[in-house]
Amino acid sequence: MTAPITQTSEQRERAVQFLAHQISPEILSDVRMLMQNKQTPWHLAAHFGLGLRVRNSLRDAGLTFDDVWLDDHWFELVEEAAR
């Protein structure tokens, strides 16, 4: 059995700071509002829209993550950036 893929707290923090400056304040505000609805995970509908842009932006900026990890956790980075 393989160990779960994790990222360092430094990698996560760099990505969160990048996204906090890269994503428009309006979208971050929308994310904060959507996060309040605990019954409907906001990120499922955004996976191929905002999620794809976020994942590509992080890669383009040289912020490297395991692709599988990033595909599963991109929205957590956005949520942290929105807080």
N, C-alpha and C positions, 0 to 999 in steps of 0.2 A: 504494500500500500504506500502511495506517495504522500509526502507531507503537503499540507495546504500551502498554496502560494500566498505569500504576504509581501507587503512593501514596508520600507522603513518609515518611521514617523517623520524623518527629514524629507523623504521623497513626497510623502503626502502633504506636508506643510508647504513645500515649494509649489506643488500643484494647486493647492487651495489658494495660495496668495496670487498665483498667476491667474487663476479663474476669477478671483474676486475683482481683478483689474480688467480682465478680458471680456467678461460677460456684462452686458448692459445692465444698469441699475433697474430698468424696468423688468427685465427677465428675472433678475435675482429677487425682485419684489414679488413677481408672480410665483416663483418657486417657494418663497416663504409662505405665501397664502396657500398654495397647494399642499405643502407639508403639513398644514394643520388638519387636513382631512385624513385621518388615520385609516379610514376604511378603504380608500382607493389609492393605491400606490401611484403617484404622479409620474414616476419615471418609466412605467411600462409603455405608456402612449408616446413618450418622448424619446424612446430608445434609438429610433432611426432618424430622428430630426435633431433635436438639441444634443442628444447623446452622441451621435455620429460627429457633429461639429466639435463637441468637447474632446472626444477621443483624438480626432485629427489635430486639433489645436495643440493639445499636449504633446503629441508626437512631433509636430512641426516646430514646436519650441524647444525640442531636445529633451523634454521631460520623459524619460523612458520608464515604462512599466511593462510587466508581462501582459501580453495581449489578452489572455484569458482573464486575468485579474481585472484589468481595466474594463473589459466588456461587462463584467459582473459588478463593478464597484464605482463606475464613473459618477453615478448619481450621488453617492455619498460625498464625493469631493465637491460637487456642485452645492449640495446641502450645507456643507461646512462653509463654503464661500458665501453662501446667502445669509448665514447667521451673523 
